[in-house]
Amino acid sequence: MKFVVSSMELLGHLQAISRVISTKNTLPILDNFLFSMEDGLLEITASDLESTLITQIQLENTDGKGIIAVPARILTDTLKEFPDIPLTFEINNETLMIVIQSENGKFSIMGQNGAEFPQLPVIKDDQKQHVEIEQEVLLSGIARSLFATADDELRPVMNGIFLELSPDDITFVASDAHKLVRYKRTDASAESASSFILPKKPASLLKNILPKEENRVVLEFDDRNASFTLTSYKLICRLVEGNYPSYNSVIPTDNPYKMSIDRLSFYNTLKRVSVFSNQASNLVKLSLTGNQLNISAQDIDFSISANERLSCQYEGEDMEIGFKSTFLIEILANLSSDDVVLEMSDPTRAGILVPAEAENENEDTLMLLMPMMINA
C-alpha cells in the first residue's frame, strides 16, 4: 500500500494518541502504532491493553489497502524533525518494509505484522448504554475532578472519576479520602440512571484531545468497557470494577460558618505562607476573627514561620482551623470564580469550598477538604 500525507498533520495525530503507549508494555507489539488503510482512510491505533485510542486521517493520494504495525518512537522522533512537507509512505505488505520518502531523502523502517495487534474490546449490545454529551460538559467535568483522584493500590475504585448519569443531570465525582470534588451539570442528562468509574489515564487522554473537538461526544458503555467517539478520535477503555463509596454521606450539610474571600488573593497568600510550613505535614492555620483572615505556618525544626492577613467577609464565631496547604492550593487552582466561599461547622469537620457565583447557571461545583489537627 502507498499513501501521501502531510508530516505535521500526521505528527499531530500521532502525538495525541502516543500518550496511550506505556513505557513498560507486556506485549512488544504495543510499542507500535497500528496503521490500517482502506478506501483513502488511514486509521491509526495505539493501545496499552487497558486503553485504546484510535484516530483517522482522510487522505486524497492513496493506493491499495492493508494493515501494519509501525515502531512508534522512531516514527514520531523522525517526524518531529521535518518541516510541514508531504511525505510518501510505501509499505510492502509481504516483507513489512516501510519506506518514507521526502523530496530530498529516503528513510526505511521495518514494520511488524498488524494481525498480532490486540483486538479491540467489544461493548455488549444487550448491556450498552448510549449517551451524547456536549464537548464542553465532558471537558469541564474531567478538568475539575481529575486532580482529586487517588493513587491507592488497595482501593482501585478511588483511582478514577465516578460518572453518575440520570435523567436530570450528570455528576462527576473524585476523591482521595482527603479531598473530594463533586461537579454536577443540569444541562446534560441520560435516559436512565446509570454510573461507571472512568480510570485516571483515559480521563487524562480525554482532557488532552477534547479541547480540539467541536461536536458532541458519543459515549457508550457496559459493565466493563466504555467508548468515547469524537470527530477524529475514538477512545475505548476498560472501566474500574467495583462500587464507588457513598460520597454524599461525607458531605456535611449543616455549615453555619461562612467565609467569602477573593480567590486569587487567598491562593497567592497560601503559596507564600506554605513555604514556611513543616515539610512533612504542610500544615497552614486559618484564624478567622471578624472580617479578617490570618494565614500562618511554621516549622519549629528550622525556626521559621510566616503569617499574612487578608480581608474577607465572615459570618460566624471566631475560629481556627488547619488544612494541608498543598491540597487547599490545588482546590483553589481548580475553582474558576473570582470569589470563593469556605463553609465550616467546626475545626474537626470537613470544610467545603464553592464558587461565590457560578460562571454557568447549569453547573454546581463543590470541593471538600478534610482538616488537620492544629497542635496547640
C-alpha positions as CSV (number, residue, x, y, z in Angstrom):
1,M,0.0,0.0,0.0
2,K,1.0,3.6,-0.6
3,F,-0.1,7.0,0.6
4,V,0.9,10.6,0.8
5,V,0.4,12.6,4.0
6,S,1.4,16.0,5.5
7,S,4.2,15.4,8.0
8,M,2.7,17.9,10.5
9,E,-0.8,16.6,10.3
10,L,0.4,13.0,10.8
11,L,2.7,14.1,13.7
12,G,-0.2,15.9,15.4
13,H,-2.4,12.8,15.3
14,L,0.4,10.5,16.4
15,Q,1.4,12.7,19.4
16,A,-2.2,12.8,20.6
17,I,-2.5,9.0,20.6
18,S,1.1,8.2,21.6
19,R,0.3,9.2,25.2
20,V,-1.5,5.8,25.5
21,I,1.6,3.8,24.9
22,S,3.1,2.5,28.1
23,T,6.9,2.6,28.8
24,K,6.6,-1.0,30.3
25,N,4.4,-2.9,27.8
26,T,3.8,-6.5,28.4
27,L,3.5,-7.2,24.7
28,P,6.3,-5.9,22.4
29,I,3.7,-5.2,19.6
30,L,2.2,-2.5,21.8
31,D,5.3,-0.4,21.3
32,N,3.9,0.2,17.8
33,F,1.2,2.2,16.1
34,L,-1.2,0.1,14.1
35,F,-1.7,1.6,10.6
36,S,-4.8,0.5,8.7
37,M,-5.5,1.7,5.2
38,E,-8.8,1.3,3.3
39,D,-10.7,3.5,0.8
40,G,-8.5,6.5,1.3
41,L,-8.9,6.5,5.1
42,L,-5.9,6.0,7.3
43,E,-6.8,4.7,10.7
44,I,-4.0,4.7,13.4
45,T,-4.4,2.9,16.7
46,A,-2.3,3.0,19.9
47,S,-3.0,0.8,22.9
48,D,-1.8,-0.4,26.3
49,L,-4.5,-3.1,26.6
50,E,-6.4,-1.1,29.2
51,S,-6.9,2.0,27.0
52,T,-7.0,2.2,23.2
53,L,-7.0,5.4,21.2
54,I,-7.8,5.5,17.5
55,T,-7.5,8.4,15.1
56,Q,-8.4,8.8,11.5
57,I,-7.0,10.9,8.6
58,Q,-8.8,11.2,5.3
59,L,-6.2,11.1,2.5
60,E,-6.5,12.1,-1.2
61,N,-3.5,10.4,-2.6
62,T,-3.6,6.6,-1.8
63,D,-3.1,3.3,-3.4
64,G,-4.0,-0.2,-2.1
65,K,-5.0,-1.3,1.4
66,G,-3.6,-3.2,4.3
67,I,-2.5,-3.2,8.0
68,I,0.9,-2.9,9.5
69,A,2.4,-2.2,12.9
70,V,4.9,0.8,12.8
71,P,7.5,1.4,15.6
72,A,6.1,4.4,17.5
73,R,9.2,6.0,18.9
74,I,11.3,6.0,15.7
75,L,8.4,7.3,13.6
76,T,7.4,10.2,15.9
77,D,11.1,11.1,16.5
78,T,11.7,11.3,12.7
79,L,8.5,13.3,12.0
80,K,9.5,15.9,14.7
81,E,12.5,16.9,12.6
82,F,10.6,17.6,9.4
83,P,9.1,21.0,8.4
84,D,5.5,20.7,7.1
85,I,6.1,18.8,3.9
86,P,4.3,16.0,2.0
87,L,5.7,12.5,2.8
88,T,5.2,9.4,0.7
89,F,4.8,6.1,2.6
90,E,5.4,2.9,0.6
91,I,4.6,-0.2,2.6
92,N,5.3,-3.7,1.3
93,N,2.6,-5.9,2.7
94,E,4.7,-9.0,2.1
95,T,8.1,-8.0,3.6
96,L,6.6,-5.4,6.0
97,M,9.3,-2.9,4.9
98,I,8.2,0.7,5.2
99,V,9.9,3.3,3.0
100,I,9.2,7.0,3.8
101,Q,10.2,9.4,1.0
102,S,10.5,13.2,1.2
103,E,11.6,15.5,-1.6
104,N,15.3,15.1,-0.7
105,G,15.5,11.8,1.3
106,K,14.5,8.3,1.9
107,F,14.0,6.5,5.3
108,S,13.5,2.8,5.8
109,I,11.8,1.2,8.8
110,M,11.0,-2.4,9.5
111,G,7.3,-2.9,10.4
112,Q,5.6,-5.8,12.1
113,N,2.6,-8.0,11.3
114,G,-0.5,-5.9,12.1
115,A,-2.6,-9.0,12.7
116,E,-0.6,-9.5,16.0
117,F,-2.1,-6.3,17.4
118,P,-4.6,-7.0,20.2
119,Q,-8.3,-7.0,19.2
120,L,-10.5,-4.1,20.4
121,P,-12.8,-4.8,23.3
122,V,-16.4,-5.0,22.3
123,I,-19.2,-3.3,24.2
124,K,-22.0,-5.8,24.6
125,D,-25.2,-4.8,22.8
126,D,-27.6,-6.2,25.5
127,Q,-25.9,-4.0,28.1
128,K,-25.0,-1.0,26.0
129,Q,-25.9,2.5,27.3
130,H,-25.8,5.3,24.8
131,V,-25.4,9.0,25.8
132,E,-24.5,12.1,23.8
133,I,-22.6,14.7,25.8
134,E,-21.6,18.2,24.8
135,Q,-17.8,18.5,24.5
136,E,-17.7,21.4,27.0
137,V,-19.6,19.5,29.6
138,L,-17.4,16.4,29.4
139,L,-14.2,18.5,29.4
140,S,-15.2,20.7,32.3
141,G,-16.2,17.6,34.4
142,I,-12.9,15.9,33.8
143,A,-10.8,19.0,34.2
144,R,-12.5,20.0,37.5
145,S,-12.3,16.5,39.1
146,L,-9.2,14.7,37.7
147,F,-6.8,16.3,40.3
148,A,-8.7,14.9,43.2
149,T,-8.4,11.2,42.1
150,A,-6.3,8.9,44.3
151,D,-3.3,6.6,43.8
152,D,-4.4,3.9,46.0
153,E,-3.4,0.3,45.1
154,L,-5.6,-1.1,47.9
155,R,-8.8,0.8,46.8
156,P,-8.7,1.0,43.0
157,V,-12.2,2.4,42.8
158,M,-10.8,5.7,44.2
159,N,-8.3,5.9,41.3
160,G,-10.8,7.2,38.8
161,I,-13.6,9.7,38.2
162,F,-17.1,8.4,39.1
163,L,-19.7,9.4,36.5
164,E,-23.2,9.3,37.7
165,L,-25.8,9.8,34.9
166,S,-29.5,10.4,35.5
167,P,-32.5,11.9,33.5
168,D,-31.9,15.2,35.4
169,D,-28.2,15.7,35.3
170,I,-24.7,14.2,35.0
171,T,-22.4,14.3,38.1
172,F,-18.6,13.9,38.1
173,V,-17.0,12.8,41.5
174,A,-13.4,12.3,42.5
175,S,-11.8,11.8,45.9
176,D,-8.6,10.6,47.6
177,A,-10.2,10.5,51.1
178,H,-8.6,13.8,52.0
179,K,-10.3,16.0,49.3
180,L,-13.4,15.4,47.3
181,V,-14.8,17.1,44.2
182,R,-18.5,16.9,43.1
183,Y,-19.2,18.6,39.8
184,K,-22.8,18.5,38.6
185,R,-24.3,19.6,35.2
186,T,-28.0,20.0,34.8
187,D,-27.7,20.8,31.1
188,A,-26.7,17.2,30.4
189,S,-28.6,14.0,31.1
190,A,-29.1,10.4,30.2
191,E,-32.4,8.5,29.5
192,S,-31.9,6.2,32.5
193,A,-29.9,6.3,35.8
194,S,-26.5,4.6,35.5
195,S,-22.9,5.1,36.6
196,F,-19.3,3.9,36.0
197,I,-15.8,4.7,37.2
198,L,-13.5,6.2,34.5
199,P,-9.8,5.4,35.2
200,K,-7.3,8.2,35.6
201,K,-5.3,7.5,32.4
202,P,-8.2,7.6,29.8
203,A,-9.6,10.6,31.7
204,S,-6.3,12.4,31.2
205,L,-6.2,11.4,27.5
206,L,-9.7,12.8,27.0
207,K,-8.7,16.0,28.8
208,N,-5.9,16.3,26.1
209,I,-8.0,15.7,23.0
210,L,-11.4,17.3,23.9
211,P,-10.3,21.0,23.6
212,K,-9.9,20.4,19.8
213,E,-13.4,18.8,19.5
214,E,-16.3,20.9,18.2
215,N,-19.1,18.3,18.1
216,R,-21.0,16.3,20.7
217,V,-19.2,13.2,22.1
218,V,-20.9,9.9,21.8
219,L,-20.5,7.8,25.0
220,E,-21.3,4.1,25.0
221,F,-20.6,1.8,27.9
222,D,-21.4,-1.6,29.5
223,D,-20.3,-3.1,32.8
224,R,-16.7,-3.5,31.7
225,N,-15.8,-1.0,28.9
226,A,-16.6,2.5,27.7
227,S,-16.0,4.2,24.4
228,F,-15.9,7.9,23.6
229,T,-16.4,8.8,19.9
230,L,-15.2,12.2,18.8
231,T,-14.9,13.6,15.2
232,S,-11.3,12.4,14.6
233,Y,-10.7,10.2,17.6
234,K,-12.2,7.2,19.4
235,L,-11.1,6.2,22.9
236,I,-12.0,2.7,24.2
237,C,-11.1,1.9,27.8
238,R,-11.6,-0.7,30.5
239,L,-13.6,0.7,33.4
240,V,-12.6,0.3,37.1
241,E,-14.6,-2.5,38.6
242,G,-16.3,-2.1,42.0
243,N,-18.7,0.1,43.8
244,Y,-17.8,3.8,44.4
245,P,-18.2,4.8,48.1
246,S,-21.3,6.8,49.0
247,Y,-19.9,10.2,48.6
248,N,-23.0,12.2,49.6
249,S,-22.8,10.8,53.1
250,V,-19.4,12.5,53.8
251,I,-20.5,16.0,52.7
252,P,-21.6,17.9,55.8
253,T,-24.9,19.6,55.3
254,D,-25.0,21.9,58.3
255,N,-22.2,24.5,57.9
256,P,-23.2,27.7,59.7
257,Y,-19.8,29.5,59.4
258,K,-19.2,31.0,56.0
259,M,-16.2,33.0,54.8
260,S,-16.2,34.7,51.4
261,I,-12.9,35.8,50.0
262,D,-11.1,36.8,46.8
263,R,-9.9,33.5,45.3
264,L,-6.7,34.8,43.8
265,S,-5.5,36.7,46.9
266,F,-6.2,33.7,49.0
267,Y,-4.4,31.4,46.6
268,N,-1.3,33.6,46.3
269,T,-1.1,34.2,50.1
270,L,-1.3,30.5,50.7
271,K,1.5,29.8,48.2
272,R,3.8,32.3,50.0
273,V,2.9,31.3,53.6
274,S,3.1,27.5,52.8
275,V,6.8,27.8,52.0
276,F,7.3,28.2,55.8
277,S,5.2,25.1,56.8
278,N,6.5,21.9,58.1
279,Q,7.7,19.8,55.1
280,A,6.1,16.6,56.4
281,S,2.7,18.0,57.3
282,N,2.3,21.1,55.0
283,L,0.0,22.5,57.7
284,V,-1.3,26.0,57.4
285,K,-3.6,27.5,60.1
286,L,-6.5,29.8,59.2
287,S,-7.6,32.1,62.0
288,L,-10.9,33.9,61.5
289,T,-11.8,37.0,63.6
290,G,-14.5,39.4,62.4
291,N,-13.9,40.2,58.8
292,Q,-10.2,39.3,58.9
293,L,-8.4,36.0,58.0
294,N,-5.0,35.3,59.3
295,I,-3.0,32.6,57.5
296,S,0.0,31.2,59.3
297,A,2.6,28.4,59.1
298,Q,5.7,27.4,61.0
299,D,8.4,24.8,61.0
300,I,9.8,24.5,64.5
301,D,12.7,22.3,63.3
302,F,14.1,25.2,61.2
303,S,12.8,28.1,63.4
304,I,10.9,29.6,60.5
305,S,7.4,31.0,60.5
306,A,5.1,33.2,58.4
307,N,1.7,34.9,58.7
308,E,-0.3,37.1,56.5
309,R,-3.6,38.9,56.9
310,L,-6.4,39.2,54.4
311,S,-9.8,40.9,54.4
312,C,-12.8,38.7,54.0
313,Q,-16.5,38.5,54.7
314,Y,-17.2,36.1,57.5
315,E,-20.3,35.1,59.3
316,G,-19.8,33.1,62.5
317,E,-17.9,32.8,65.7
318,D,-14.1,33.3,65.9
319,M,-12.4,30.1,64.7
320,E,-9.1,28.4,64.0
321,I,-8.8,25.5,61.5
322,G,-5.9,23.8,59.9
323,F,-5.5,22.4,56.4
324,K,-2.8,20.7,54.3
325,S,-1.6,23.6,52.2
326,T,-0.9,21.6,49.0
327,F,-4.5,20.3,48.9
328,L,-6.0,23.7,49.6
329,I,-3.9,25.4,46.9
330,E,-4.9,22.6,44.4
331,I,-8.6,23.1,45.1
332,L,-8.3,26.9,44.7
333,A,-6.4,26.4,41.4
334,N,-9.3,24.3,40.1
335,L,-12.1,26.7,41.0
336,S,-12.5,29.4,38.4
337,S,-14.7,32.0,40.1
338,D,-13.4,35.4,41.3
339,D,-14.6,34.8,44.9
340,V,-14.9,31.6,46.8
341,V,-16.9,30.7,49.9
342,L,-15.4,28.4,52.6
343,E,-18.2,26.8,54.6
344,M,-17.3,25.2,58.0
345,S,-19.0,23.9,61.1
346,D,-16.1,23.2,63.5
347,P,-12.3,22.6,63.3
348,T,-12.6,18.8,63.2
349,R,-15.1,18.6,60.4
350,A,-14.5,19.0,56.6
351,G,-14.5,22.4,55.1
352,I,-16.5,23.0,51.9
353,L,-15.3,25.3,49.1
354,V,-17.7,26.6,46.5
355,P,-17.7,29.4,43.9
356,A,-19.3,32.5,45.3
357,E,-21.0,32.9,41.9
358,A,-21.3,30.1,39.3
359,E,-20.0,31.0,35.9
360,N,-22.6,28.8,34.3
361,E,-26.1,28.6,35.8
362,N,-26.2,24.9,34.8
363,E,-23.2,23.9,36.9
364,D,-22.9,23.1,40.6
365,T,-19.3,22.8,41.9
366,L,-18.5,21.6,45.4
367,M,-15.0,20.8,46.7
368,L,-14.5,19.4,50.2
369,L,-11.2,19.2,52.2
370,M,-10.6,17.4,55.4
371,P,-9.0,19.5,58.2
372,M,-5.7,18.7,60.1
373,M,-5.2,18.9,63.8
374,I,-3.6,22.1,65.0
375,N,-1.1,21.2,67.7
376,A,-1.6,23.7,70.5
